[in-house]
C-alpha cells in the first residue's frame, strides 16, 4: 500500500493512499507528526495519567477519569466494535499504528520540558480520546447545580438559572438550500463553540483514496472526519443538540468484610461494597483502587466503585471526601449512568460510512449509527437533498432523571429503551441550529437562549440569494440581543436620583448600537455595568445560601459557582416577575453609579481577550488578541460576566461548505495547522480568524506541495 502527503499554502495536510486502511494509517502518522504533544496529552487525560507529568493541577481531572472509568469504557466499546464491525475495527487499528509510527519520529519540544517520552497507543485509545473529549458535553453536572438551588431556594428557582452555562459546548450552524443561493446549490456554514486550546481542537485535513475524497475538520486522535466534512457531492455539519442523556443516581453504599486500612482512609483494601437497589436488596458493587502518580508530589490512591447504575463519580460509602452528611442523611455517593457505559457503543461505526457518503440520504443512514455525543446534523447534496435531524442515543426514563439526582434505591428511575431521534425540515429554504430549542427540544431540559439562532435567521432573511462568500458576515455578527433586559432596567431608572456621571453613562448606553465590537468603548461600558449588576445580585442575602458550593470534586466546580451562574442567567433574573425580594432596580442603580465613578479606560477588546488552554505555558508568552463578540452574539466569544471579561471559549473553527463547487468552500481555525511551536503554520491563521476571513479549500492536487514521495503505509 502506498501513501502520499501533500500540503497547501497553510500547511494543511492532503493525504492520498491506495485504500481506506492505508489512508487511516497515513492520517495517524501525519497527525502524530503535526500534533504529537497534543495527542499524548489527550491520551493521558483519557487514561487519568496526566498528573504524572503535568503535576497536581491535573489531579482533579485524573481522579474523575479514573472514577468514571473512561479508559475501561473505551476498552469495552473497542471489544464490542471488534465483534460487531470488524471492518471499522481494522480501520481504527490502522490509524493507531500510524500514530505510533509518527510518535516515534516526533520532535515536539514540550516532551523535553515535561520530561515525558511519547507512549504507545492501543487500538482502543482513539475511543478513549473521543469519550474523554465529550463526557461533559451533555452537562450532567448541571443537575448538581439544580439540586443545590432547589435545596436552598426551592424548586421554582431552578428555572430562573436555566441557560447555556459554564462548561457546556455549543455551535452555530445553518443550511441554505439551493433555492436561496446564487448557484442553485446549497451552502452549509457554521462554527463550533468550544474551549479554545492551543493546538486547536480541530484539524483541517483532506483524506483521499479510490473510495472517497473528503475535506473536513478532524478531531486529533480520532480517525476520519466526524463532525464537519465535504465529499464533493454531499457535505455535513453538526451542532450540540443540548439533549440530556446522562443520569446521576444517589447511591446508598455500605462496606462489607475487613482488610488493611487504605492510606486515604477510604475503608479497607479488602473491603467489598454493596449498593441498595430499587428492589430493596443490597447488591455487590465492583470495587478496586488505583494509584495516580503526581509529578512533584506523592502518589494519590483513588477508590473506584461501580454499582448497577454506573461508576460512582462523587463520594463513596463514607460520603464526600471533604464533606459531612446532614443530620439524618446517609453519606453521599453519586453514580453516573451514560449510554456508552451501558451499551458498549461510542458510535464509531458511523465514521467510515460518513466518509463514503455521496448523498444526504447516505449521511442520514450513517448517523443512524451515531451514539455519543448527541448532535443535530445538517447535510445537503448536489442533487438538492437536505437533512436536518438529531443523531445519538438518548434513553427513555422518568422526567425526574432529566432534572436532578434521583435515588437509586427507589423504583421508577430505570432506563426503558431509547428515544427515536427527532427530525425537522427547512423553513423558506433555511435551517438554523444554535443550541436553541429546536428538533431536540423533547430530549433536553436546558438549551441556549434563542438569540443566536434568531439573529442568524434574521440575517439570512435580509436577502433571498446567498453565496458561500457572503457567509463570513454572519459568522462575525456582534449584535447582542440579550442586552435588552439590562438596558430596559437602565431606561426605567429615575433620572433625578442619579448622579450626573451615572445619568450620562445611562444615556450613552441607551444610544449604544448593541454591538460587542472589540474597538467599541460603549461595549466595554455595557460589559462593566453588566458585571457590576451580577456582583451586586450575587452578594444579596437572598442568594447567600447558594454562594458556598457543595464540597463536590473540583472538576464539577465550574457548574456550581454562583457568580457565573448569575452572569449567564442574568437575562432571566432581570425579567422574572419576582426575585426573592431582591430590589433589582436598586442593584442596577448601584452598578451604574459604581461604573460611572470608575469607568473602563479603553474598549471592549482591551479586556475581552483570548485565553486559550495549554497543557504547558509557552516558553515565550504570546500577546493574545482582543476579541469582538459575546456569549449571546453569533460571534460567540464567551466571557464570564461578573467574574472576568477574558474569553476561554469561542469559535474553535469556521467553515463554509459550497455544494456548487467544493473549491469555493472556505475554512479557518484559531491558530494554525501545526501544533509544533515555532512552525510557520503554528499560528498563521490567527489574523484571518480574528478578522472573520477564511482560508480557501484547495482541491486541485497540482496546486499542492508534495511533501513526500510515495511511501509504504
C-alpha positions as CSV (number, residue, x, y, z in Angstrom):
1,X,0.0,0.0,0.0
2,X,1.3,3.4,-1.0
3,X,0.6,6.8,0.5
4,X,1.4,10.4,-0.3
5,X,1.5,13.5,1.8
6,X,0.7,16.9,0.2
7,X,0.4,20.3,1.9
8,X,-1.3,23.5,0.8
9,X,0.0,27.1,1.4
10,X,-1.3,26.9,5.0
11,X,0.4,23.6,5.8
12,X,-2.9,21.7,5.8
13,X,-2.3,18.0,5.1
14,X,-3.9,16.5,2.0
15,X,-3.4,12.7,2.2
16,X,-3.7,10.1,-0.6
17,X,-3.5,6.3,-0.3
18,X,-4.5,3.1,-2.1
19,X,-7.3,2.2,0.3
20,X,-9.1,3.3,3.4
21,X,-6.9,1.4,5.9
22,X,-3.7,2.7,4.3
23,X,-5.2,6.2,4.4
24,X,-6.1,5.8,8.1
25,X,-2.6,4.7,8.9
26,X,-1.3,7.8,7.0
27,X,-3.7,10.1,8.8
28,X,-2.5,8.7,12.1
29,X,1.2,9.2,11.2
30,X,0.7,12.8,9.9
31,X,-1.4,13.7,12.9
32,X,1.3,12.5,15.2
33,X,4.0,14.4,13.4
34,X,1.9,17.6,13.4
35,X,0.3,17.2,16.9
36,X,2.4,14.8,18.9
37,X,2.3,16.7,22.2
38,X,-1.5,17.3,21.8
39,X,-2.1,13.6,21.1
40,X,-0.1,12.4,24.1
41,X,-1.8,14.9,26.5
42,X,-5.2,13.7,25.3
43,X,-4.2,10.0,25.7
44,X,-3.0,10.7,29.2
45,X,-6.2,12.6,30.1
46,X,-8.3,9.8,28.8
47,X,-6.4,7.3,30.9
48,X,-6.3,9.5,34.0
49,X,-2.5,9.7,34.0
50,X,-1.9,13.4,33.1
51,X,-0.8,14.4,36.6
52,X,2.2,12.2,36.2
53,X,3.9,14.9,34.1
54,X,1.6,18.0,34.5
55,X,1.6,17.9,38.3
56,X,-1.1,18.4,40.9
57,X,-3.2,20.8,38.8
58,X,-4.2,17.9,36.6
59,X,-5.1,15.7,39.5
60,X,-8.8,16.6,39.8
61,X,-9.4,15.5,36.2
62,X,-7.4,12.3,36.6
63,X,-9.4,11.4,39.7
64,X,-12.6,11.9,37.7
65,X,-11.3,9.9,34.7
66,X,-10.4,7.0,36.9
67,X,-13.6,7.0,38.9
68,X,-15.7,7.5,35.8
69,X,-13.8,4.5,34.2
70,X,-13.3,6.3,30.9
71,X,-10.5,4.1,29.7
72,X,-12.3,0.9,30.8
73,X,-15.4,2.1,28.9
74,X,-13.3,2.7,25.8
75,X,-11.9,-0.8,26.0
76,X,-15.4,-2.2,26.5
77,X,-16.5,-0.3,23.4
78,X,-13.5,-1.5,21.4
79,X,-14.2,-5.1,22.2
80,X,-17.8,-4.7,21.0
81,X,-16.6,-2.9,17.9
82,X,-14.3,-5.8,17.0
83,X,-17.2,-8.2,17.4
84,X,-19.8,-6.3,15.6
85,X,-17.9,-4.2,13.0
86,X,-14.5,-5.8,12.2
87,X,-14.1,-3.5,9.2
88,X,-14.2,-0.4,11.3
89,X,-12.0,-2.0,14.0
90,X,-9.3,-2.8,11.4
91,X,-9.5,0.8,10.1
92,X,-9.1,2.2,13.7
93,X,-6.3,-0.2,14.3
94,X,-4.5,1.1,11.2
95,X,-4.9,4.6,12.5
96,X,-3.3,3.8,15.8
97,X,-0.4,2.0,14.0
98,X,0.2,5.2,12.1
99,X,0.1,7.3,15.3
100,X,2.7,5.1,16.8
101,X,4.9,5.5,13.8
102,X,4.5,9.2,13.9
103,X,5.2,9.5,17.6
104,X,8.5,7.6,17.2
105,X,9.7,10.4,14.9
106,X,8.0,13.3,16.7
107,X,10.1,16.3,17.7
108,X,7.7,18.4,19.7
109,X,9.7,20.4,22.2
110,X,7.2,20.0,25.0
111,X,8.3,16.4,25.7
112,X,11.7,17.6,26.9
113,X,10.2,20.3,29.0
114,X,7.8,17.8,30.7
115,X,10.4,15.1,30.9
116,X,8.0,12.8,29.1
117,X,8.6,10.3,26.3
118,X,5.8,9.5,23.8
119,X,4.0,6.4,24.8
120,X,2.2,3.7,22.8
121,X,-1.3,4.0,21.5
122,X,-3.6,0.9,21.7
123,X,-6.4,0.3,19.3
124,X,-8.9,1.5,21.9
125,X,-7.1,4.7,22.6
126,X,-9.0,6.8,19.9
127,X,-12.2,5.7,21.5
128,X,-10.9,6.8,24.9
129,X,-9.9,10.2,23.5
130,X,-13.3,10.6,22.0
131,X,-15.1,9.7,25.2
132,X,-12.8,11.9,27.3
133,X,-13.4,14.9,25.0
134,X,-17.2,14.6,25.1
135,X,-18.1,13.1,28.5
136,X,-19.1,16.6,29.8
137,X,-20.8,17.8,26.6
138,X,-24.3,17.0,27.9
139,X,-23.5,19.0,31.0
140,X,-24.7,16.4,33.6
141,X,-23.0,18.5,36.4
142,X,-25.8,21.0,35.8
143,X,-28.0,18.5,37.8
144,X,-25.8,19.2,40.8
145,X,-26.5,22.9,40.5
146,X,-30.2,22.3,40.1
147,X,-30.2,20.2,43.2
148,X,-28.2,22.8,45.1
149,X,-30.6,25.6,44.1
150,X,-33.7,23.6,44.8
151,X,-32.4,22.7,48.3
152,X,-31.7,26.4,49.2
153,X,-34.1,28.4,47.1
154,X,-36.9,26.0,46.3
155,X,-37.8,24.0,43.2
156,X,-39.3,27.1,41.5
157,X,-35.9,28.8,41.5
158,X,-34.3,26.3,39.2
159,X,-35.8,27.7,36.1
160,X,-34.5,31.2,36.8
161,X,-31.0,29.9,36.3
162,X,-31.7,27.9,33.2
163,X,-29.3,28.9,30.5
164,X,-26.3,27.7,28.5
165,X,-23.9,27.9,31.4
166,X,-20.2,27.3,32.0
167,X,-18.7,24.1,30.8
168,X,-21.2,23.4,28.0
169,X,-20.2,23.5,24.4
170,X,-22.4,24.8,21.6
171,X,-22.2,25.8,17.9
172,X,-23.8,27.8,15.2
173,X,-24.9,26.0,12.1
174,X,-27.1,27.0,9.1
175,X,-28.1,25.4,5.9
176,X,-29.3,27.5,2.9
177,X,-30.9,25.3,0.2
178,X,-30.2,25.8,-3.5
179,X,-33.4,27.8,-4.0
180,X,-31.9,30.5,-1.8
181,X,-28.3,30.6,-3.3
182,X,-26.9,32.3,-6.4
183,X,-25.6,29.0,-7.7
184,X,-28.7,26.9,-7.2
185,X,-26.8,24.6,-4.9
186,X,-26.9,24.5,-1.1
187,X,-24.4,26.1,1.2
188,X,-23.8,24.9,4.8
189,X,-21.9,27.1,7.2
190,X,-21.2,27.5,10.9
191,X,-18.7,27.4,13.8
192,X,-18.3,25.1,16.7
193,X,-18.0,26.9,20.1
194,X,-15.6,25.1,22.4
195,X,-12.9,25.9,24.8
196,X,-10.1,27.3,22.7
197,X,-7.0,25.2,23.0
198,X,-3.5,25.6,21.5
199,X,-3.1,23.4,19.5
200,X,-6.7,23.6,18.3
201,X,-9.3,21.0,19.0
202,X,-10.0,20.6,15.2
203,X,-7.6,19.6,12.5
204,X,-8.1,20.7,8.9
205,X,-7.4,17.7,6.7
206,X,-8.1,16.0,3.4
207,X,-8.4,12.3,3.1
208,X,-8.4,10.7,-0.4
209,X,-8.4,7.1,-1.7
210,X,-10.3,5.3,-4.5
211,X,-13.4,5.0,-2.3
212,X,-13.7,8.7,-1.2
213,X,-12.1,12.1,-1.2
214,X,-13.2,14.2,1.8
215,X,-12.1,17.5,3.2
216,X,-13.1,18.4,6.7
217,X,-12.3,19.1,10.4
218,X,-11.0,16.0,12.2
219,X,-10.6,15.6,16.0
220,X,-6.9,14.9,16.6
221,X,-6.5,11.4,17.9
222,X,-9.7,10.0,16.1
223,X,-9.6,8.6,12.6
224,X,-11.8,10.0,9.8
225,X,-13.8,13.2,9.8
226,X,-16.7,13.0,12.2
227,X,-18.3,16.4,12.7
228,X,-17.7,18.6,9.6
229,X,-17.0,17.2,6.1
230,X,-17.4,17.7,2.4
231,X,-17.1,14.8,0.0
232,X,-17.6,16.8,-3.2
233,X,-21.2,15.7,-3.6
234,X,-22.5,15.9,0.0
235,X,-21.5,18.0,3.0
236,X,-22.5,17.8,6.6
237,X,-22.1,19.6,9.9
238,X,-23.2,19.3,13.5
239,X,-24.2,21.4,16.5
240,X,-24.7,20.2,20.1
241,X,-28.3,19.1,20.5
242,X,-28.3,20.0,24.2
243,X,-30.0,16.7,24.8
244,X,-30.0,15.1,28.3
245,X,-28.7,11.5,28.1
246,X,-26.6,11.1,31.3
247,X,-28.1,10.5,34.7
248,X,-26.9,10.9,38.2
249,X,-28.1,8.5,40.9
250,X,-27.8,9.0,44.6
251,X,-26.5,5.7,46.0
252,X,-26.7,4.1,49.4
253,X,-23.5,2.2,49.9
254,X,-22.1,0.0,52.7
255,X,-18.9,-1.8,53.2
256,X,-18.6,-5.5,53.8
257,X,-15.7,-7.6,55.1
258,X,-12.4,-6.4,56.6
259,X,-8.9,-5.8,55.5
260,X,-5.9,-3.4,55.6
261,X,-6.9,0.2,56.0
262,X,-6.4,2.4,52.9
263,X,-3.9,5.2,53.2
264,X,-6.6,7.5,52.0
265,X,-8.9,6.4,54.8
266,X,-11.5,5.1,52.4
267,X,-12.3,1.9,54.2
268,X,-10.1,-1.1,53.8
269,X,-8.3,-2.6,50.8
270,X,-10.0,-5.9,51.4
271,X,-13.5,-4.4,51.8
272,X,-16.3,-5.1,49.5
273,X,-19.0,-2.5,48.8
274,X,-22.7,-3.1,48.4
275,X,-25.4,-0.8,47.0
276,X,-29.0,-0.7,47.8
277,X,-31.1,-1.4,44.7
278,X,-34.7,-0.4,43.8
279,X,-35.8,-3.9,44.8
280,X,-34.9,-3.2,48.4
281,X,-32.0,-5.6,48.3
282,X,-28.2,-4.9,48.7
283,X,-26.2,-5.8,45.7
284,X,-22.5,-6.2,45.4
285,X,-20.7,-3.3,43.6
286,X,-17.5,-3.6,41.8
287,X,-14.6,-2.1,43.7
288,X,-10.9,-1.6,43.3
289,X,-8.2,1.0,44.0
290,X,-5.9,2.7,41.6
291,X,-2.8,4.9,42.1
292,X,-2.4,8.2,40.4
293,X,1.2,9.4,40.0
294,X,1.7,13.1,40.6
295,X,4.8,14.9,39.3
296,X,6.4,16.8,42.2
297,X,4.1,15.2,44.7
298,X,3.1,12.0,46.4
299,X,1.0,9.3,44.6
300,X,-2.7,9.5,45.3
301,X,-4.9,6.5,45.8
302,X,-8.3,6.5,44.2
303,X,-11.1,4.2,45.1
304,X,-13.1,3.1,42.1
305,X,-16.7,1.8,42.8
306,X,-19.3,0.9,40.3
307,X,-22.9,0.0,41.1
308,X,-25.6,-1.4,38.8
309,X,-26.3,2.2,37.7
310,X,-22.8,3.1,36.8
311,X,-19.4,4.3,38.2
312,X,-19.5,6.4,41.4
313,X,-18.0,9.8,40.5
314,X,-18.9,11.6,43.7
315,X,-18.4,10.4,47.3
316,X,-18.5,6.9,48.4
317,X,-19.5,4.6,51.3
318,X,-18.2,7.3,53.8
319,X,-19.6,10.2,51.7
320,X,-17.8,13.2,50.3
321,X,-14.0,13.4,50.8
322,X,-14.3,16.8,52.4
323,X,-17.9,16.8,53.5
324,X,-20.1,15.7,56.4
325,X,-23.6,14.4,55.7
326,X,-26.5,16.4,57.0
327,X,-28.1,15.1,60.2
328,X,-30.2,12.1,59.5
329,X,-28.9,11.9,55.9
330,X,-26.9,8.9,54.7
331,X,-23.3,9.6,53.3
332,X,-23.5,10.9,49.8
333,X,-22.4,8.8,46.8
334,X,-23.4,9.6,43.2
335,X,-23.2,7.3,40.3
336,X,-23.1,8.3,36.6
337,X,-25.0,6.4,34.0
338,X,-24.4,7.2,30.4
339,X,-25.1,5.3,27.2
340,X,-21.6,4.1,26.1
341,X,-21.1,2.5,29.5
342,X,-24.4,0.8,29.2
343,X,-24.3,-0.3,25.6
344,X,-20.6,-0.6,24.8
345,X,-21.0,1.6,21.8
346,X,-19.5,5.0,21.0
347,X,-20.9,5.2,17.5
348,X,-17.6,4.7,15.7
349,X,-19.4,2.6,13.1
350,X,-20.8,5.8,11.7
351,X,-17.3,7.1,10.7
352,X,-16.5,5.1,7.6
353,X,-20.0,5.4,6.2
354,X,-19.7,9.2,6.6
355,X,-16.5,9.3,4.5
356,X,-18.2,7.1,1.8
357,X,-21.4,9.2,1.7
358,X,-22.4,10.6,-1.7
359,X,-25.9,12.0,-0.9
360,X,-27.7,13.4,2.1
361,X,-29.5,10.1,2.4
362,X,-26.2,8.4,2.9
363,X,-25.3,10.8,5.7
364,X,-28.7,10.0,7.2
365,X,-28.1,6.3,7.2
366,X,-24.6,6.8,8.6
367,X,-25.7,8.9,11.6
368,X,-28.3,6.3,12.4
369,X,-25.2,4.6,13.9
370,X,-24.2,7.7,15.9
371,X,-24.1,7.4,19.6
372,X,-22.0,9.9,21.5
373,X,-22.4,12.9,21.9
374,X,-26.0,13.7,20.8
375,X,-25.9,16.2,17.9
376,X,-28.1,18.0,15.5
377,X,-26.9,17.1,12.0
378,X,-27.4,19.1,8.8
379,X,-26.5,17.9,5.4
380,X,-27.0,18.8,1.8
381,X,-26.0,17.3,-1.6
382,X,-25.5,18.3,-5.2
383,X,-28.9,16.8,-6.2
384,X,-30.9,19.1,-3.9
385,X,-31.2,16.6,-1.0
386,X,-31.1,18.0,2.5
387,X,-31.1,16.6,6.1
388,X,-31.9,18.2,9.5
389,X,-32.1,15.7,12.3
390,X,-30.9,14.7,15.8
391,X,-28.4,11.9,15.9
392,X,-27.3,10.0,19.0
393,X,-28.7,7.8,21.8
394,X,-31.0,9.2,24.4
395,X,-32.6,6.9,27.0
396,X,-36.3,6.9,27.8
397,X,-36.8,7.4,31.5
398,X,-38.7,9.4,34.1
399,X,-38.8,13.2,33.8
400,X,-37.1,13.4,37.2
401,X,-33.9,11.8,35.8
402,X,-33.5,14.7,33.5
403,X,-33.6,17.4,36.1
404,X,-32.0,16.2,39.3
405,X,-30.2,13.5,41.2
406,X,-32.6,10.5,41.6
407,X,-32.5,7.9,44.4
408,X,-31.0,4.6,43.1
409,X,-32.9,2.7,45.8
410,X,-36.4,3.8,44.6
411,X,-38.1,2.1,41.6
412,X,-39.1,4.2,38.6
413,X,-35.8,5.7,37.5
414,X,-34.6,2.9,35.3
415,X,-33.9,3.2,31.6
416,X,-36.7,1.9,29.3
417,X,-35.3,1.9,25.8
418,X,-34.2,4.7,23.5
419,X,-35.9,7.8,22.0
420,X,-36.4,7.9,18.3
421,X,-34.2,10.8,17.1
422,X,-36.4,13.7,16.0
423,X,-36.3,15.2,12.6
424,X,-37.0,18.7,11.2
425,X,-37.3,20.3,7.8
426,X,-36.4,23.7,6.4
427,X,-38.3,26.9,6.6
428,X,-38.2,29.1,3.5
429,X,-35.2,27.1,2.3
430,X,-33.2,27.6,5.5
431,X,-32.4,25.6,8.6
432,X,-30.7,27.1,11.6
433,X,-29.4,25.5,14.8
434,X,-27.6,27.3,17.5
435,X,-28.3,25.1,20.5
436,X,-31.8,26.6,21.0
437,X,-35.0,24.7,21.4
438,X,-35.2,23.1,18.0
439,X,-35.8,19.5,17.0
440,X,-34.1,18.2,20.1
441,X,-36.5,20.1,22.5
442,X,-38.2,16.8,23.6
443,X,-34.9,15.3,24.6
444,X,-33.5,18.0,26.9
445,X,-34.0,20.4,29.7
446,X,-31.7,23.4,29.3
447,X,-31.0,25.0,25.9
448,X,-29.2,28.1,24.8
449,X,-31.2,31.3,24.7
450,X,-32.7,31.8,21.2
451,X,-30.7,35.0,20.4
452,X,-28.0,33.4,18.2
453,X,-30.5,31.3,16.2
454,X,-32.9,34.2,15.9
455,X,-30.2,36.6,14.7
456,X,-28.9,34.1,12.1
457,X,-32.4,33.6,10.8
458,X,-32.9,37.4,10.7
459,X,-29.7,38.0,8.8
460,X,-30.5,35.2,6.3
461,X,-33.9,36.8,5.7
462,X,-32.3,40.1,4.6
463,X,-31.7,38.8,1.1
464,X,-33.2,36.0,-1.0
465,X,-30.0,34.7,-2.7
466,X,-26.8,33.9,-0.9
467,X,-23.3,32.8,-1.9
468,X,-20.6,31.0,0.0
469,X,-18.5,34.2,0.0
470,X,-21.3,36.0,1.9
471,X,-21.3,33.8,4.9
472,X,-18.4,35.3,6.9
473,X,-20.6,38.4,7.6
474,X,-22.9,36.1,9.5
475,X,-20.1,34.3,11.4
476,X,-18.8,37.7,12.7
477,X,-22.1,39.4,13.6
478,X,-21.8,41.0,17.1
479,X,-25.3,42.2,17.8
480,X,-26.2,41.4,21.4
481,X,-29.9,40.9,21.7
482,X,-29.7,39.8,25.3
483,X,-28.6,43.3,26.3
484,X,-32.2,44.4,26.2
485,X,-33.1,43.2,29.7
486,X,-30.4,45.3,31.4
487,X,-30.9,48.3,29.1
488,X,-34.6,48.3,29.9
489,X,-33.8,48.5,33.6
490,X,-31.4,51.4,32.8
491,X,-34.1,53.2,30.9
492,X,-36.5,52.8,33.8
493,X,-34.2,54.5,36.3
494,X,-35.4,57.8,37.7
495,X,-33.1,60.4,36.4
496,X,-33.2,62.9,39.3
497,X,-31.9,60.3,41.7
498,X,-28.8,59.6,39.6
499,X,-25.5,61.4,39.8
500,X,-24.6,63.4,36.8
501,X,-21.9,60.9,35.7
502,X,-24.4,58.0,36.1
503,X,-27.1,59.7,34.1
504,X,-24.6,60.5,31.3
505,X,-23.5,56.8,31.3
506,X,-27.1,55.6,31.2
507,X,-27.9,57.9,28.3
508,X,-24.8,56.8,26.5
509,X,-25.7,53.1,26.8
510,X,-29.3,53.7,25.7
511,X,-27.8,55.2,22.5
512,X,-25.4,52.3,22.0
513,X,-25.9,50.1,18.9
514,X,-25.7,46.9,21.0
515,X,-22.7,45.6,19.1
516,X,-19.9,43.9,21.1
517,X,-17.1,45.1,18.8
518,X,-13.5,44.9,20.0
519,X,-13.0,48.6,19.2
520,X,-16.2,49.8,21.0
521,X,-15.8,51.8,24.2
522,X,-19.6,51.6,24.6
523,X,-19.5,47.8,24.6
524,X,-16.8,48.0,27.3
525,X,-19.0,50.3,29.4
526,X,-22.0,48.0,29.0
527,X,-19.9,44.9,30.0
528,X,-18.7,46.8,33.0
529,X,-22.2,47.7,34.2
530,X,-23.4,44.1,33.5
531,X,-20.5,42.7,35.5
532,X,-21.3,45.0,38.4
533,X,-25.0,44.1,38.3
534,X,-24.1,40.4,38.5
535,X,-21.8,41.0,41.5
536,X,-24.5,43.1,43.3
537,X,-27.1,40.3,42.8
538,X,-24.7,37.6,43.9
539,X,-23.9,39.5,47.1
540,X,-27.6,39.8,48.0
541,X,-28.6,37.9,51.2
542,X,-31.3,36.1,49.1
543,X,-28.5,34.1,47.4
544,X,-26.2,33.7,50.4
545,X,-27.2,30.0,50.9
546,X,-26.1,29.2,47.4
547,X,-22.9,31.1,47.4
548,X,-20.9,28.3,49.0
549,X,-21.0,25.3,46.6
550,X,-21.2,21.8,48.0
551,X,-17.9,20.1,48.6
552,X,-18.1,18.0,45.4
553,X,-14.9,17.1,43.5
554,X,-13.1,20.1,42.0
555,X,-13.8,19.1,38.4
556,X,-17.5,19.9,38.9
557,X,-17.0,23.4,40.4
558,X,-17.4,25.4,37.2
559,X,-21.1,24.3,37.3
560,X,-21.6,25.3,40.9
561,X,-20.1,28.8,41.2
562,X,-22.8,31.4,42.0
563,X,-21.3,34.4,40.1
564,X,-21.0,32.7,36.7
565,X,-24.5,31.2,37.2
566,X,-26.0,34.6,37.8
567,X,-23.9,36.1,34.9
568,X,-25.2,33.6,32.3
569,X,-28.8,33.7,33.7
570,X,-28.9,37.5,34.1
571,X,-31.5,38.0,31.4
572,X,-33.9,35.6,33.2
573,X,-33.1,37.1,36.6
574,X,-33.8,40.6,35.5
575,X,-37.1,39.8,33.7
576,X,-38.6,37.4,36.2
577,X,-41.8,38.7,37.8
578,X,-40.3,38.4,41.2
579,X,-36.8,37.5,42.5
580,X,-36.9,36.5,46.2
581,X,-37.5,40.1,47.3
582,X,-34.3,41.4,45.6
583,X,-34.7,45.1,44.6
584,X,-33.3,44.8,41.1
585,X,-33.7,48.5,40.2
586,X,-31.6,49.3,43.2
587,X,-28.9,46.8,42.2
588,X,-28.9,48.2,38.7
589,X,-28.7,51.7,40.0
590,X,-25.8,50.8,42.3
591,X,-23.9,49.1,39.5
592,X,-24.4,52.1,37.2
593,X,-23.1,54.5,39.8
594,X,-20.1,52.2,40.5
595,X,-19.1,52.1,36.9
596,X,-19.8,55.8,36.3
597,X,-17.4,56.6,39.2
598,X,-14.6,54.3,37.7
599,X,-15.4,53.9,34.0
600,X,-13.4,51.5,31.9
601,X,-10.5,53.3,30.3
602,X,-10.5,51.5,26.9
603,X,-12.5,49.4,24.5
604,X,-14.1,46.0,24.8
605,X,-11.1,44.4,23.1
606,X,-8.8,45.7,25.8
607,X,-10.3,43.4,28.4
608,X,-12.1,40.8,26.3
609,X,-9.0,38.9,25.3
610,X,-8.4,35.3,24.3
611,X,-7.1,32.9,26.9
612,X,-6.5,29.6,25.3
613,X,-5.9,26.4,27.3
614,X,-2.4,24.9,27.0
615,X,-1.1,21.9,28.9
616,X,2.1,23.8,29.4
617,X,2.6,27.6,29.3
618,X,4.6,28.7,26.2
619,X,8.2,29.4,26.7
620,X,7.7,32.8,25.1
621,X,4.3,34.2,26.2
622,X,2.0,35.3,23.4
623,X,0.3,38.6,23.4
624,X,-3.2,37.2,23.0
625,X,-5.6,39.3,20.9
626,X,-8.6,41.3,22.0
627,X,-11.9,39.9,20.7
628,X,-15.2,41.0,19.3
629,X,-18.4,39.2,20.3
630,X,-20.0,37.9,23.5
631,X,-21.8,34.9,24.8
632,X,-25.1,35.5,23.1
633,X,-23.7,37.0,19.8
634,X,-23.5,35.0,16.7
635,X,-19.7,35.7,17.2
636,X,-19.8,33.7,20.4
637,X,-16.7,34.6,22.4
638,X,-17.7,33.9,26.0
639,X,-16.6,36.0,29.0
640,X,-17.9,35.2,32.4
641,X,-20.0,38.3,33.4
642,X,-19.2,39.4,37.0
643,X,-16.0,37.4,37.1
644,X,-13.9,38.2,34.0
645,X,-14.0,39.7,30.5
646,X,-11.4,37.1,29.3
647,X,-12.7,34.5,26.9
648,X,-11.7,30.9,27.1
649,X,-14.5,29.8,24.7
650,X,-15.2,30.8,21.2
651,X,-15.3,29.5,17.6
652,X,-12.9,26.6,17.5
653,X,-13.2,26.6,13.7
654,X,-15.3,28.2,11.0
655,X,-16.4,26.6,7.8
656,X,-18.5,27.2,4.7
657,X,-19.3,24.2,2.5
658,X,-20.3,25.1,-1.0
659,X,-22.2,22.3,-2.8
660,X,-21.8,24.0,-6.2
661,X,-18.1,23.9,-6.2
662,X,-16.2,22.4,-3.4
663,X,-13.2,24.5,-4.2
664,X,-15.3,27.6,-3.4
665,X,-15.6,26.3,0.2
666,X,-13.7,28.1,3.0
667,X,-12.5,27.3,6.5
668,X,-10.3,28.7,9.3
669,X,-9.1,27.7,12.8
670,X,-7.9,29.9,15.6
671,X,-4.2,29.2,15.3
672,X,-2.9,27.0,12.5
673,X,-2.5,23.5,11.1
674,X,0.6,22.7,13.0
675,X,0.8,22.0,16.7
676,X,4.6,22.5,16.9
677,X,5.6,25.8,18.4
678,X,7.9,27.7,16.1
679,X,6.4,26.1,12.9
680,X,5.4,28.7,10.3
681,X,2.0,27.1,10.4
682,X,1.5,27.1,14.2
683,X,-0.3,30.5,14.3
684,X,-0.5,31.7,10.7
685,X,-4.4,31.5,10.5
686,X,-5.0,33.6,13.6
687,X,-5.1,37.0,11.9
688,X,-7.7,35.6,9.5
689,X,-9.7,34.1,12.3
690,X,-9.7,37.4,14.2
691,X,-10.8,39.3,11.1
692,X,-13.5,36.8,10.1
693,X,-11.7,35.8,6.9
694,X,-11.4,32.2,5.7
695,X,-8.8,30.1,4.0
696,X,-9.7,28.6,0.6
697,X,-10.3,24.9,0.5
698,X,-7.8,23.6,-2.2
699,X,-8.9,20.5,-4.1
700,X,-6.5,20.6,-7.1
701,X,-3.7,18.3,-6.4
702,X,-1.4,20.2,-8.8
703,X,-1.7,23.3,-6.6
704,X,-0.4,21.4,-3.6
705,X,3.2,20.9,-2.4
706,X,4.2,17.2,-2.3
707,X,5.9,16.6,1.0
708,X,6.9,13.0,0.3
709,X,7.4,10.6,-2.5
710,X,5.3,7.5,-2.3
711,X,5.8,5.7,1.0
712,X,4.6,2.4,2.3
713,X,1.8,2.7,4.7
